[in-house]
C-alpha cells in the first residue's frame, strides 16, 4: 500500500479513465457471476471481457508507475504459453507414435484432451511469470526487472526475525529467488544434448567459452515441462491408471447431479442465442397459418372417436368418480417453465396431508384424488426435451411413478392400470387430466397427444385421458368440462356439438358445471376491448343456462377471483370467475386488470388477488434494476443494434471543442454539440445507420400493443427509438474521446500494428536462446507461417493499437484512401469494445421503457414481466365436493420458491423401510427437500382465498 500511494499518478484523468473502464467491464460481467443458464456462453463472455480489459490496460500508463510492467508480463506469458503448447503437443505426438509401434504401454493410446494441454500450459506460464515478477532475471547480469522490489525495500535493512528464529521476509525472499529458484550458471551444467541444442557448442567446434548464462525463467519452464513429461510417462508406462481405475459408482456418487436435482432454469424469453425461441416463433407462424381452420387435430379426434365407438363408451366422458361420496381435486395451469417453481407446486400437490396457514390458524387439506391442468404444460414450445425435462422430471421427483413404468412406453390401450386393479372405479391413486394451451398447440398438438394422450403416467399421477378435451362426472351432481380452445380462444363446432349433446342427455337441471378453459376470456377481452369465444359463450348461456357455476382458466400467471354482483337467471351469468396460472411459469402483473368489472352482461367484483396490486407495481420496478441481470443473452441483439445505429459516426476526428476547453461548461457544450452534429450527419449522409434507425422505428411501432390508438403507438415508438439513438451516439463519443486522449498522450498509435509482437520477440530472444538458427529453419520450412501466425494473432489481441493506428490514417487521409481490409479491421476492432460499452446501456434503456409502459400506461403486461423471469408467487387451487354437495374452494400460495435442494432424509429412510408400496401411499413421497436454512414450503404455504359454492 505504501508503494501504491507513493507511486500514485497525480493526473486525475487517467484514474478516471481506469474507473470508467473497470466500471463498465464490471457492469458488463456482473450477470455472469454465479449460476447461469449456459455456462459455455457465460465462460466465453468472461474470457472475452478479460481479453479486452487486459488489452485496454496494456496501454494505460499508471500501472508501470506502480511497479507492474504489463507489457513485459504479457509478452513473457505469451512466449511461455505458446512454447508450452508446442512442446507438449510434440511430446504427445511422439508418445502416441511410440505406442503405435508397440514401444509404450497400451494406456498411452488414450489421447489427452487439447483443453487439458491448454490448461496445463496456462498454469505453467502463470507460475513462471509470477516467479519473474518477484525475483527478476537473477542471472549474473542481474536486474532486467524486479517489479515487486518496491514492496520489500523497507524490509531490506530490518534485523528483526520472525518468531522462533525464522528469517525476515526479505531474507526469505532472497533465499527463494537465489537458491531454490536460482539460475543455472552456464551451458556446461547441462548434459551433452542440451549443450548442442541450446547453445550449439558442437556447432562452434568447442570454441564457446561456456560462460553464457541460462535464463532462470527458462530453467523453471524446462523443469515444469520435464516434470509433466516424467509424470505422464511413468503413469502411462507402468499401468498406474489400470491399477487405479475410476469406479463408475464412485464417480456417480461424486457427480453433482446425484446430489442435486437436474432442474432447468426459467426460460430466457429475451435471449438472442436461444434456438428454442426462434423455433417457437417459427412454429407459431406455421400454426397460425396451417392449423387455424385448415388442419385441426380436434376434428380428427372427433372422427376417430366416432369410428371407434361403435355403440360403446366414447373417449371423452369419464364417470368413474361420480359414485364417491366426496372428492378432493386440484387445479393448476401454466407449469413446466423453471424446474424450481414447477417442483415446488408439484411437491405440495403430492403431500398426503397439506398443512397450511388459513387466517392465522393451521388447516389440514388432504391430497387431491384428481389433478386438472389448465394448459401450457411446458415452455417455450412443445418438444420432447421440454416435456421430459420441464414437466415430467419435476413431477416424477414429487411423486414417483410405479416400478413397472417405462418412459419410452407408448400406451396403446388406456387406461393401463397397475397389476391387480381391474377398473378405474377401484383405482385409489391420484389421477390427472389436462387440456392443451396455446404453447401446446404450436406444433399442431403432436407432442401433447404423444405425451398426454399416449402416456399412462405423469409421475405418480395416472393419465386415463385419451383426447385433448373431456367431460368428468364428479360426485353430488358436479361436472367438469375441459375445453380445448386451440389457438383462437374458442371451441370448434364438433366439440360444441359433443358438449351440447352431453348436456341434453346426461346433465340434470340441478347439476352444476365447472368450465375449464386455457384462456380467461373475461379478462383478456376486457383488456383488449374485443369479444372472443362465441361458441364457449353460447355453450354457457344458451345450453347450460345457469348451470355453469364457476369458470377456471390459466394463461395469465397470477391469481384472480371475481364474483358476480347481481346474478341474473336470464343471461345465464357465471357466479365465480377464477384465474390461476401460477403453477411454474413466470409471473404476470395484477394491477393491469384492476378495473375489470363486466362480463357477458353481468357485473363482477374482485374477491381476491395474488400478488396484490401494490406488490405487482413494485415488482415491475425490476425492469430498471434487473433487466440485464435476468436477460444477459439479450446482449447479442442489443449490442448489434446499437453498433448499427452508431456505425456511420466512426471515427470522430474533430474533438477539439471537447478536449481543449478547460471550462467544464464548455466541455459539456462541446460534447452535446458534437452529439448533435453526429446525429445530423447520420440522418443526412448515412445509409446503414439511417436504414437501421428506420427499421428500428417500424419495429418499435409494432411492438407497442394495439390497445391504444395509432398516434399514441407512433409517439411511444418514436420516443423509444430516440432514447436508444441518443444512448448509442453518446457511447460512441465516449469511446472516441477515450481513444483520442490515449493517442494525444502517446499511449496509442505510436508503435504500429505489431507492437506486442516486437515485445514478444525481445522476450523470446532474451529467455529462449537459439544459437543454431532453429527458428529460421522453421520459418523457411513453414513458408513463413511460423512467425506470421503469431504476429497477426498478437495484432488481434492488441485491439486498441489497431484501432488507433487505423483511426489516425482515416482522419489524415480519409476513408476512401484506406484499403477495404484495413477498414474492415478497424470496424471489427471498434465493435469489440463498443459492444461491451453498449450492452448494459441498451438493457437499461429498454428496461426503463418497459417499466414506464407497465406502470404508467398498463401496456406490455406480458413483455414487462416475462423479462423478470420471476419464479416466486406460486399457487394452485384445491376443490372439495363435500358430502352435502357443496363445493369448497381453497387457493394455496407460496410466496418464495426454494432454489437449493437436498435429498430428503425422511424420503430415503422410507424408501428402505417401506418397499413394494406405491408412492402415493408413502408419508414422504417427494425426493427433494429445500436446503437449510430455507424452511419447508409446506410450512410457508398459506390459503390466500377461500369460498364455498352451494349445491343447486
Helices and strands as residue ranges (DSSP letters): H 2-6, H 12-29, G 30-32, H 39-57, H 62-65, H 70-100, G 106-109, H 114-135, H 149-152, G 153-155, G 163-165, H 169-175, I 176-180, G 187-189, H 192-194, I 195-199, H 216-237, H 240-243, H 248-254, H 256-259, H 275-290, H 297-309, E 317-318, E 327-332, H 339-350, E 353-358, E 361-366, E 370-373, H 384-386, I 387-392, H 393-398, G 424-426, E 431-434, H 446-448, I 449-453, E 457-458, E 461-462, E 470-473, G 475-477, E 478-482, H 493-505, E 512-519, H 521-528, H 534-538, I 539-544, E 548-554, E 559-564, E 576-580, G 591-593, E 598-599, E 602-610, H 613-620, H 622-630, G 632-634, H 635-646, G 647-649, H 656-659, H 664-685, H 688-703, H 710-744, H 755-767, H 774-781, H 785-797, H 799-813, G 815-817, H 820-856, H 861-866, E 874-881, E 887-894, E 901-903, H 905-913, G 919-921, E 928-930, H 937-940, E 942-949
